[in-house]
Amino acid sequence: SLVVPERFVPRARFPVIDVHAHTYASTPAEVAEWVRVMDEVGIETTVILSGATGARFDRLVDLYLKPYPKRFQLWCGIDTTNKEAADYAERAARELERCYQKGARGVGEITDKGSGLGRNTGYGDAQPAEPREKRLHHDDGRLDPFWKKCAELKIPVNIHIADHPSAWRPPDARQERTPGYQRFNQYGKDVLSYQELLAHRDRLLDKHPRTTFVFCHFSNQGNDLAAVAKVLDRFPNLYLDIAARHYEIGRQPKTAAKFLVRYQDRLVFGTDLGREKSMYQQWWRLLETGDEYLPGPVWWRLYGLELPETVLEKLYRSNAKKLLNWQ
């Protein structure tokens, strides 16, 4: 019965660079339709985190980059095949350089939810779990040449570490997220703990201070902004994207607004939620207005952050302009 003011924000206050999207369009017609929606809502450039290498990456170059070189950035993945071989590190770095020459301007989204890179992600392409001693985690020494090559090429890396902490709790009626999210649940599986994965993150950041890392979804610590603030303070090469965590910041509007103001130079905007016009417009309302009791994507109601224009402009655009490789 609560009646509150509602404001419709059709277009973002400033041109936006969305740093977290995936291959939501698979045909030229779908890509063209996506660009039309981007024009309507104010998205200047979308970063496609393809995670792809080899022929799959090359096909995406033809689909996205060749027809729309200024509207999309394409990021590649890591070749994890035959990772036990003696030449693995050299081969992975060589494929990165090949993708860079084809147009890749970043690496990501590189995911580890406890089973190692590229496994048990919650999506249909996940592979069966390996024995723990064979798993490849972000701070594995075999990847050191790869991360160093990223620094050499001046390309950032988007990393998904762990998941929302509720994923390590039983998937019952007391879950924080709706049933649709339970495909990401890790409870009872042979995976690293949430805390162990965050420790892998910190070791990676410490080992590779010259490499720029963007940890997506607030590094899956959006539920505890004071904790992730300490990580930002410790590692100057760490940036965060806010993608798909509106249900966290929108439930703590005062705390989140202070956090976004304090770390306004270390945060970038991302969606990770498809390409529907209404999805983008929900973000604009959350970030730009002070509306109360907004419908959210999970079962929680959200509250607008009403961010200052200077913070919005950095979040939407300026930070990405500085952070991303545009050459």
Contacts in CASP RR format, 6 or more apart in sequence:
PFRMAT RR
TARGET T0000
AUTHOR 0000-0000-0000
METHOD contacts of the structure
MODEL  1
SLVVPERFVPRARFPVIDVHAHTYASTPAEVAEWVRVMDEVGIETTVILS
GATGARFDRLVDLYLKPYPKRFQLWCGIDTTNKEAADYAERAARELERCY
QKGARGVGEITDKGSGLGRNTGYGDAQPAEPREKRLHHDDGRLDPFWKKC
AELKIPVNIHIADHPSAWRPPDARQERTPGYQRFNQYGKDVLSYQELLAH
RDRLLDKHPRTTFVFCHFSNQGNDLAAVAKVLDRFPNLYLDIAARHYEIG
RQPKTAAKFLVRYQDRLVFGTDLGREKSMYQQWWRLLETGDEYLPGPVWW
RLYGLELPETVLEKLYRSNAKKLLNWQ
2 293 0 8 1.000
4 291 0 8 1.000
4 292 0 8 1.000
4 293 0 8 1.000
5 291 0 8 1.000
5 292 0 8 1.000
6 291 0 8 1.000
7 285 0 8 1.000
7 289 0 8 1.000
7 290 0 8 1.000
7 291 0 8 1.000
8 281 0 8 1.000
8 285 0 8 1.000
9 281 0 8 1.000
9 284 0 8 1.000
9 285 0 8 1.000
9 288 0 8 1.000
9 289 0 8 1.000
10 40 0 8 1.000
10 41 0 8 1.000
10 281 0 8 1.000
10 284 0 8 1.000
11 40 0 8 1.000
11 41 0 8 1.000
11 42 0 8 1.000
11 284 0 8 1.000
12 41 0 8 1.000
12 42 0 8 1.000
12 43 0 8 1.000
12 280 0 8 1.000
12 284 0 8 1.000
12 288 0 8 1.000
12 316 0 8 1.000
13 284 0 8 1.000
13 288 0 8 1.000
13 309 0 8 1.000
13 312 0 8 1.000
13 313 0 8 1.000
13 316 0 8 1.000
14 312 0 8 1.000
14 313 0 8 1.000
14 316 0 8 1.000
14 317 0 8 1.000
15 42 0 8 1.000
15 43 0 8 1.000
15 44 0 8 1.000
15 316 0 8 1.000
15 317 0 8 1.000
16 42 0 8 1.000
16 43 0 8 1.000
16 44 0 8 1.000
16 269 0 8 1.000
16 316 0 8 1.000
16 317 0 8 1.000
17 43 0 8 1.000
17 44 0 8 1.000
17 45 0 8 1.000
17 46 0 8 1.000
17 47 0 8 1.000
17 268 0 8 1.000
17 269 0 8 1.000
17 316 0 8 1.000
17 317 0 8 1.000
17 320 0 8 1.000
17 321 0 8 1.000
17 324 0 8 1.000
18 43 0 8 1.000
18 45 0 8 1.000
18 46 0 8 1.000
18 47 0 8 1.000
18 269 0 8 1.000
18 270 0 8 1.000
18 271 0 8 1.000
19 47 0 8 1.000
19 158 0 8 1.000
19 214 0 8 1.000
19 241 0 8 1.000
19 243 0 8 1.000
19 268 0 8 1.000
19 269 0 8 1.000
19 270 0 8 1.000
19 320 0 8 1.000
19 324 0 8 1.000
20 47 0 8 1.000
20 49 0 8 1.000
20 109 0 8 1.000
20 158 0 8 1.000
20 216 0 8 1.000
20 241 0 8 1.000
20 243 0 8 1.000
20 244 0 8 1.000
20 270 0 8 1.000
20 271 0 8 1.000
20 272 0 8 1.000
21 46 0 8 1.000
21 47 0 8 1.000
21 48 0 8 1.000
21 49 0 8 1.000
21 270 0 8 1.000
21 271 0 8 1.000
21 272 0 8 1.000
21 274 0 8 1.000
21 275 0 8 1.000
22 48 0 8 1.000
22 49 0 8 1.000
22 50 0 8 1.000
22 109 0 8 1.000
22 272 0 8 1.000
22 274 0 8 1.000
23 48 0 8 1.000
23 50 0 8 1.000
23 60 0 8 1.000
24 30 0 8 1.000
24 34 0 8 1.000
24 274 0 8 1.000
24 275 0 8 1.000
25 31 0 8 1.000
25 33 0 8 1.000
25 34 0 8 1.000
25 63 0 8 1.000
25 275 0 8 1.000
26 63 0 8 1.000
27 63 0 8 1.000
28 63 0 8 1.000
28 67 0 8 1.000
31 63 0 8 1.000
31 64 0 8 1.000
31 67 0 8 1.000
31 68 0 8 1.000
34 46 0 8 1.000
34 275 0 8 1.000
35 68 0 8 1.000
35 71 0 8 1.000
37 43 0 8 1.000
37 275 0 8 1.000
37 276 0 8 1.000
37 277 0 8 1.000
37 280 0 8 1.000
38 44 0 8 1.000
38 46 0 8 1.000
38 71 0 8 1.000
40 277 0 8 1.000
41 277 0 8 1.000
41 280 0 8 1.000
41 281 0 8 1.000
41 284 0 8 1.000
42 280 0 8 1.000
43 280 0 8 1.000
44 71 0 8 1.000
44 317 0 8 1.000
45 70 0 8 1.000
45 71 0 8 1.000
45 72 0 8 1.000
45 73 0 8 1.000
45 320 0 8 1.000
46 71 0 8 1.000
46 72 0 8 1.000
46 73 0 8 1.000
47 72 0 8 1.000
47 73 0 8 1.000
47 75 0 8 1.000
47 324 0 8 1.000
48 60 0 8 1.000
48 64 0 8 1.000
48 72 0 8 1.000
48 73 0 8 1.000
48 74 0 8 1.000
48 75 0 8 1.000
49 75 0 8 1.000
49 108 0 8 1.000
49 109 0 8 1.000
49 158 0 8 1.000
50 56 0 8 1.000
50 57 0 8 1.000
50 60 0 8 1.000
50 74 0 8 1.000
50 75 0 8 1.000
50 76 0 8 1.000
50 77 0 8 1.000
50 108 0 8 1.000
51 57 0 8 1.000
51 75 0 8 1.000
51 76 0 8 1.000
51 77 0 8 1.000
51 78 0 8 1.000
51 107 0 8 1.000
51 108 0 8 1.000
51 109 0 8 1.000
51 110 0 8 1.000
52 60 0 8 1.000
52 76 0 8 1.000
52 77 0 8 1.000
53 76 0 8 1.000
53 77 0 8 1.000
53 78 0 8 1.000
53 79 0 8 1.000
53 95 0 8 1.000
53 99 0 8 1.000
54 79 0 8 1.000
54 95 0 8 1.000
54 98 0 8 1.000
54 99 0 8 1.000
57 74 0 8 1.000
57 76 0 8 1.000
57 77 0 8 1.000
57 99 0 8 1.000
57 102 0 8 1.000
57 104 0 8 1.000
58 102 0 8 1.000
60 74 0 8 1.000
61 74 0 8 1.000
61 102 0 8 1.000
61 103 0 8 1.000
64 72 0 8 1.000
64 74 0 8 1.000
65 72 0 8 1.000
65 74 0 8 1.000
65 103 0 8 1.000
73 105 0 8 1.000
73 106 0 8 1.000
73 324 0 8 1.000
74 103 0 8 1.000
74 104 0 8 1.000
74 105 0 8 1.000
75 104 0 8 1.000
75 105 0 8 1.000
75 106 0 8 1.000
75 107 0 8 1.000
75 108 0 8 1.000
75 109 0 8 1.000
75 158 0 8 1.000
76 96 0 8 1.000
76 99 0 8 1.000
76 100 0 8 1.000
76 104 0 8 1.000
76 106 0 8 1.000
76 107 0 8 1.000
76 108 0 8 1.000
77 96 0 8 1.000
77 99 0 8 1.000
77 107 0 8 1.000
77 108 0 8 1.000
77 110 0 8 1.000
78 92 0 8 1.000
78 96 0 8 1.000
78 107 0 8 1.000
78 110 0 8 1.000
78 117 0 8 1.000
78 143 0 8 1.000
78 146 0 8 1.000
79 91 0 8 1.000
79 92 0 8 1.000
79 95 0 8 1.000
80 92 0 8 1.000
80 117 0 8 1.000
80 118 0 8 1.000
80 136 0 8 1.000
82 88 0 8 1.000
82 91 0 8 1.000
83 136 0 8 1.000
83 142 0 8 1.000
84 134 0 8 1.000
85 91 0 8 1.000
88 142 0 8 1.000
89 141 0 8 1.000
89 142 0 8 1.000
89 143 0 8 1.000
89 144 0 8 1.000
89 145 0 8 1.000
89 146 0 8 1.000
90 145 0 8 1.000
92 142 0 8 1.000
92 143 0 8 1.000
92 145 0 8 1.000
92 146 0 8 1.000
93 145 0 8 1.000
93 146 0 8 1.000
93 148 0 8 1.000
93 149 0 8 1.000
96 104 0 8 1.000
96 107 0 8 1.000
96 146 0 8 1.000
96 149 0 8 1.000
96 150 0 8 1.000
96 153 0 8 1.000
97 149 0 8 1.000
97 153 0 8 1.000
100 153 0 8 1.000
100 155 0 8 1.000
104 155 0 8 1.000
105 155 0 8 1.000
105 324 0 8 1.000
105 325 0 8 1.000
105 326 0 8 1.000
106 150 0 8 1.000
106 155 0 8 1.000
106 156 0 8 1.000
106 157 0 8 1.000
106 158 0 8 1.000
106 324 0 8 1.000
106 325 0 8 1.000
107 150 0 8 1.000
107 155 0 8 1.000
107 156 0 8 1.000
107 157 0 8 1.000
107 158 0 8 1.000
108 157 0 8 1.000
108 158 0 8 1.000
108 159 0 8 1.000
109 158 0 8 1.000
109 159 0 8 1.000
109 160 0 8 1.000
109 216 0 8 1.000
110 117 0 8 1.000
110 118 0 8 1.000
110 138 0 8 1.000
110 157 0 8 1.000
110 158 0 8 1.000
110 159 0 8 1.000
110 160 0 8 1.000
111 117 0 8 1.000
111 118 0 8 1.000
111 121 0 8 1.000
111 159 0 8 1.000
111 160 0 8 1.000
112 118 0 8 1.000
112 137 0 8 1.000
112 138 0 8 1.000
112 159 0 8 1.000
112 160 0 8 1.000
112 161 0 8 1.000
112 162 0 8 1.000
112 197 0 8 1.000
112 200 0 8 1.000
113 120 0 8 1.000
113 121 0 8 1.000
113 122 0 8 1.000
113 160 0 8 1.000
113 162 0 8 1.000
113 163 0 8 1.000
113 167 0 8 1.000
113 184 0 8 1.000
113 186 0 8 1.000
113 191 0 8 1.000
113 197 0 8 1.000
114 120 0 8 1.000
114 135 0 8 1.000
114 137 0 8 1.000
114 162 0 8 1.000
114 186 0 8 1.000
114 191 0 8 1.000
114 192 0 8 1.000
114 196 0 8 1.000
114 197 0 8 1.000
115 129 0 8 1.000
115 130 0 8 1.000
115 135 0 8 1.000
115 189 0 8 1.000
115 190 0 8 1.000
115 191 0 8 1.000
116 130 0 8 1.000
116 135 0 8 1.000
116 136 0 8 1.000
116 137 0 8 1.000
117 135 0 8 1.000
117 136 0 8 1.000
117 137 0 8 1.000
117 138 0 8 1.000
118 126 0 8 1.000
118 127 0 8 1.000
119 126 0 8 1.000
119 127 0 8 1.000
119 128 0 8 1.000
119 129 0 8 1.000
119 130 0 8 1.000
119 135 0 8 1.000
120 126 0 8 1.000
120 129 0 8 1.000
120 186 0 8 1.000
120 189 0 8 1.000
120 191 0 8 1.000
121 184 0 8 1.000
122 183 0 8 1.000
122 184 0 8 1.000
123 183 0 8 1.000
129 189 0 8 1.000
129 190 0 8 1.000
129 191 0 8 1.000
132 190 0 8 1.000
136 142 0 8 1.000
136 143 0 8 1.000
137 192 0 8 1.000
137 200 0 8 1.000
138 159 0 8 1.000
138 161 0 8 1.000
138 200 0 8 1.000
138 201 0 8 1.000
138 204 0 8 1.000
139 200 0 8 1.000
139 201 0 8 1.000
139 203 0 8 1.000
139 204 0 8 1.000
139 207 0 8 1.000
144 207 0 8 1.000
144 208 0 8 1.000
147 157 0 8 1.000
147 204 0 8 1.000
147 207 0 8 1.000
147 208 0 8 1.000
147 211 0 8 1.000
148 208 0 8 1.000
148 210 0 8 1.000
148 211 0 8 1.000
150 156 0 8 1.000
150 157 0 8 1.000
150 211 0 8 1.000
150 212 0 8 1.000
151 208 0 8 1.000
151 210 0 8 1.000
151 211 0 8 1.000
151 212 0 8 1.000
153 325 0 8 1.000
154 325 0 8 1.000
155 212 0 8 1.000
155 325 0 8 1.000
156 212 0 8 1.000
156 213 0 8 1.000
156 214 0 8 1.000
156 239 0 8 1.000
156 323 0 8 1.000
156 324 0 8 1.000
156 325 0 8 1.000
157 211 0 8 1.000
157 212 0 8 1.000
157 213 0 8 1.000
157 214 0 8 1.000
158 214 0 8 1.000
158 215 0 8 1.000
158 216 0 8 1.000
158 241 0 8 1.000
159 201 0 8 1.000
159 204 0 8 1.000
159 213 0 8 1.000
159 214 0 8 1.000
159 215 0 8 1.000
159 216 0 8 1.000
160 215 0 8 1.000
160 216 0 8 1.000
160 217 0 8 1.000
160 220 0 8 1.000
161 197 0 8 1.000
161 198 0 8 1.000
161 200 0 8 1.000
161 201 0 8 1.000
161 215 0 8 1.000
161 219 0 8 1.000
161 220 0 8 1.000
162 194 0 8 1.000
162 197 0 8 1.000
162 198 0 8 1.000
162 220 0 8 1.000
163 184 0 8 1.000
163 186 0 8 1.000
163 194 0 8 1.000
163 220 0 8 1.000
164 176 0 8 1.000
164 177 0 8 1.000
164 181 0 8 1.000
164 184 0 8 1.000
164 217 0 8 1.000
164 220 0 8 1.000
164 223 0 8 1.000
165 194 0 8 1.000
165 220 0 8 1.000
165 223 0 8 1.000
166 175 0 8 1.000
166 176 0 8 1.000
166 177 0 8 1.000
167 184 0 8 1.000
167 185 0 8 1.000
167 186 0 8 1.000
167 187 0 8 1.000
167 194 0 8 1.000
168 186 0 8 1.000
168 187 0 8 1.000
168 193 0 8 1.000
168 194 0 8 1.000
169 175 0 8 1.000
169 176 0 8 1.000
169 187 0 8 1.000
170 187 0 8 1.000
171 179 0 8 1.000
171 182 0 8 1.000
171 185 0 8 1.000
171 187 0 8 1.000
175 181 0 8 1.000
175 182 0 8 1.000
177 298 0 8 1.000
178 298 0 8 1.000
178 299 0 8 1.000
181 298 0 8 1.000
192 200 0 8 1.000
194 220 0 8 1.000
198 219 0 8 1.000
198 221 0 8 1.000
201 215 0 8 1.000
201 219 0 8 1.000
201 231 0 8 1.000
202 231 0 8 1.000
202 234 0 8 1.000
202 235 0 8 1.000
204 213 0 8 1.000
205 213 0 8 1.000
205 231 0 8 1.000
205 234 0 8 1.000
205 235 0 8 1.000
205 237 0 8 1.000
205 238 0 8 1.000
206 235 0 8 1.000
208 237 0 8 1.000
209 235 0 8 1.000
209 236 0 8 1.000
209 237 0 8 1.000
210 237 0 8 1.000
211 237 0 8 1.000
212 237 0 8 1.000
212 239 0 8 1.000
212 323 0 8 1.000
213 237 0 8 1.000
213 238 0 8 1.000
213 239 0 8 1.000
214 239 0 8 1.000
214 240 0 8 1.000
214 241 0 8 1.000
214 268 0 8 1.000
214 323 0 8 1.000
215 238 0 8 1.000
215 239 0 8 1.000
215 240 0 8 1.000
215 241 0 8 1.000
216 240 0 8 1.000
216 241 0 8 1.000
216 243 0 8 1.000
216 272 0 8 1.000
217 241 0 8 1.000
217 242 0 8 1.000
217 243 0 8 1.000
217 244 0 8 1.000
217 245 0 8 1.000
217 272 0 8 1.000
218 225 0 8 1.000
218 228 0 8 1.000
218 240 0 8 1.000
218 241 0 8 1.000
218 242 0 8 1.000
218 245 0 8 1.000
218 248 0 8 1.000
219 228 0 8 1.000
219 231 0 8 1.000
219 238 0 8 1.000
219 240 0 8 1.000
221 227 0 8 1.000
221 228 0 8 1.000
221 231 0 8 1.000
222 228 0 8 1.000
222 245 0 8 1.000
222 248 0 8 1.000
222 249 0 8 1.000
223 248 0 8 1.000
225 252 0 8 1.000
225 255 0 8 1.000
225 256 0 8 1.000
225 259 0 8 1.000
228 240 0 8 1.000
229 259 0 8 1.000
229 262 0 8 1.000
229 263 0 8 1.000
231 238 0 8 1.000
232 238 0 8 1.000
232 240 0 8 1.000
232 263 0 8 1.000
232 266 0 8 1.000
238 266 0 8 1.000
239 266 0 8 1.000
239 267 0 8 1.000
239 268 0 8 1.000
239 319 0 8 1.000
239 323 0 8 1.000
240 263 0 8 1.000
240 266 0 8 1.000
240 267 0 8 1.000
240 268 0 8 1.000
241 267 0 8 1.000
241 268 0 8 1.000
241 269 0 8 1.000
241 270 0 8 1.000
242 249 0 8 1.000
242 267 0 8 1.000
242 268 0 8 1.000
242 269 0 8 1.000
242 270 0 8 1.000
242 315 0 8 1.000
243 269 0 8 1.000
243 270 0 8 1.000
243 271 0 8 1.000
243 272 0 8 1.000
243 273 0 8 1.000
244 271 0 8 1.000
244 272 0 8 1.000
244 273 0 8 1.000
246 282 0 8 1.000
246 283 0 8 1.000
246 286 0 8 1.000
246 296 0 8 1.000
246 297 0 8 1.000
246 302 0 8 1.000
247 296 0 8 1.000
247 297 0 8 1.000
247 298 0 8 1.000
247 300 0 8 1.000
247 302 0 8 1.000
248 256 0 8 1.000
249 256 0 8 1.000
249 260 0 8 1.000
249 286 0 8 1.000
249 305 0 8 1.000
250 256 0 8 1.000
250 286 0 8 1.000
250 294 0 8 1.000
250 300 0 8 1.000
250 302 0 8 1.000
250 303 0 8 1.000
250 304 0 8 1.000
250 305 0 8 1.000
251 300 0 8 1.000
251 302 0 8 1.000
251 303 0 8 1.000
253 290 0 8 1.000
253 302 0 8 1.000
253 303 0 8 1.000
253 304 0 8 1.000
253 305 0 8 1.000
256 305 0 8 1.000
257 305 0 8 1.000
257 306 0 8 1.000
257 307 0 8 1.000
260 267 0 8 1.000
260 305 0 8 1.000
260 307 0 8 1.000
260 311 0 8 1.000
260 315 0 8 1.000
261 307 0 8 1.000
261 308 0 8 1.000
261 311 0 8 1.000
264 310 0 8 1.000
264 311 0 8 1.000
264 314 0 8 1.000
264 315 0 8 1.000
264 319 0 8 1.000
265 314 0 8 1.000
265 319 0 8 1.000
266 319 0 8 1.000
267 314 0 8 1.000
267 315 0 8 1.000
267 319 0 8 1.000
268 315 0 8 1.000
268 319 0 8 1.000
268 320 0 8 1.000
268 323 0 8 1.000
269 283 0 8 1.000
269 315 0 8 1.000
269 316 0 8 1.000
269 320 0 8 1.000
271 279 0 8 1.000
271 280 0 8 1.000
271 283 0 8 1.000
273 279 0 8 1.000
273 297 0 8 1.000
282 294 0 8 1.000
282 295 0 8 1.000
282 296 0 8 1.000
282 297 0 8 1.000
285 291 0 8 1.000
285 294 0 8 1.000
285 304 0 8 1.000
286 294 0 8 1.000
286 302 0 8 1.000
286 304 0 8 1.000
286 305 0 8 1.000
287 304 0 8 1.000
287 305 0 8 1.000
287 307 0 8 1.000
287 312 0 8 1.000
287 315 0 8 1.000
288 306 0 8 1.000
288 307 0 8 1.000
288 312 0 8 1.000
289 304 0 8 1.000
289 306 0 8 1.000
290 303 0 8 1.000
290 304 0 8 1.000
290 305 0 8 1.000
290 306 0 8 1.000
291 303 0 8 1.000
291 304 0 8 1.000
292 303 0 8 1.000
292 304 0 8 1.000
293 301 0 8 1.000
293 302 0 8 1.000
293 303 0 8 1.000
294 301 0 8 1.000
294 302 0 8 1.000
294 303 0 8 1.000
294 304 0 8 1.000
295 301 0 8 1.000
295 302 0 8 1.000
296 302 0 8 1.000
307 315 0 8 1.000
END
